Structure formats: C-alpha cells, structure tokens
Amino acid sequence: MSLVAGTRLGPYEILSPLGAGGMGEVYKARDSRLDRDVAIKVLPESLLSDGEALARFERALGNMGSTVYFLYYLLWTQAR
C-alpha cells in the first residue's frame, strides 16, 4: 500500500516517502497532536499470515527505547 503526501492516518499526515523494503514502507509524517515529525512504517498485508516475520517485527518494536521518536502504525492493528 503506497501512500501519497497529504494522506491522513488518524492524527498523522503523510509528508513524504522515506524508504521501502521487505518489511514495509516508511514515511515521514506530521503528528498533529504533538506538533512534530515522526516516521510511520506501513506493513504489507502479506505479513499477517507470516507469523515469523510478524514476531520479528514485534521484537524490533520491543527493543525501541523511549528516546526513539518513531511511530510504527500498523494498518492491521484495528483488525486484531
């Protein structure tokens, strides 16, 4: 799922793409609540059925410290 500048995901407005790879696409976005830029990672739907890849991603989230200002927005979270 590719997002374009101006797309809104809740309080986040997509500003520009930052990169893409096997684990999804990363975008620079603006958090309107905190008035700061964040990075949003959008996972591909194919990860929903790949338990190993999903576990790897969740471990990476757990390893992030509170000093890291990244937001990983999982589109499938609402379906869980």
C-alpha positions, -999 to +999 in steps of 0.1 A: +000+000+000+017+032-011+006+064+005+008+099-010+016+132+006-015+146+024-029+112+033-041+111+069-039+082+093-056+094+124-036+124+137-008+117+113-004+134+079+019+118+054+046+142+042+069+121+020+082+086+015+115+077+033+121+042+021+108+007+014+119-029+019+107-064+027+091-054+060+071-025+045+072+012+036+084+040+058+070+076+055+078+109+071+046+122+087+035+150+109+018+142+143-008+170+147-013+162+184+024+166+193+033+190+166+064+171+155+076+149+127+075+111+130+083+081+109+054+057+101+060+022+089+032+005+070+034-032+069+023-052+039-008-074+043+013-104+035+029-102+070-005-110+085+000-147+075+037-148+082+040-155+119+078-155+119+081-121+102+054-106+124+072-118+155+104-104+143+087-070+137+071-071+172+105-079+188+120-049+170+093-027+184+100-040+219+137-032+215+130+005+208+138+027+238+116+056+249+142+080+235+134+068+199+108+091+184+094+067+158+058+056+154+051+023+137+015+025+126+002-010+118-027-008+095-038-043+106-039-033+143-075-023+141-084-058+128-067-076+157 
